[in-house]
Amino acid sequence: MDIIIYLIPIALGLGLLGLAAFLWAMKSGQFEDLDGASNRILFDDEDMIRPPRDKK
């Protein structure tokens, strides 16, 4: 039963650490463009288009 004295503050500390990490991610803009990555994978970049090969 003495271990609970240590586990409760550790659990609260980890919870506050997770909340701080989430708030930091929100302020730094991690969740601004949720659809951008899924759209970028579908479309080719224009600068990556290769010129057509010569048919021989």
C-alpha positions in Angstrom: 0.0 0.0 0.0 3.0 2.3 0.4 3.7 2.1 -3.3 0.6 4.1 -4.1 2.3 7.2 -2.5 4.8 7.0 -5.4 2.6 5.8 -8.2 0.0 8.6 -8.0 2.5 11.5 -8.4 4.2 9.6 -11.1 0.9 9.1 -13.0 0.0 12.7 -12.5 3.4 13.9 -13.7 3.2 11.7 -16.9 -0.3 13.0 -17.6 0.9 16.6 -17.3 3.9 15.8 -19.5 1.6 14.3 -22.2 -0.7 17.4 -21.9 2.2 19.7 -22.3 3.5 17.8 -25.4 0.0 18.0 -26.9 -0.3 21.7 -26.3 3.2 22.3 -27.7 2.2 20.4 -30.8 -1.0 22.5 -31.2 1.0 25.8 -30.8 3.7 24.7 -33.3 1.2 23.9 -36.0 1.5 20.2 -36.2 -2.3 19.7 -36.8 -2.8 22.6 -39.3 -2.8 20.7 -42.6 -4.3 17.2 -42.0 -5.2 16.6 -45.7 -2.0 17.9 -47.3 0.0 14.7 -46.9 -2.8 12.5 -48.3 -3.2 14.8 -51.3 0.6 15.1 -52.0 0.9 11.3 -52.3 -1.7 11.2 -55.1 -0.3 13.9 -57.4 3.1 14.0 -59.0 5.3 17.0 -58.6 5.7 19.1 -61.8 9.4 19.3 -61.4 9.7 15.6 -61.2 8.2 14.9 -64.6 10.7 13.2 -66.9 11.1 14.1 -70.5 9.9 11.5 -73.0 12.4 9.0 -74.2 13.4 8.8 -77.9 11.9 5.7 -79.6 14.5 3.7 -81.4 
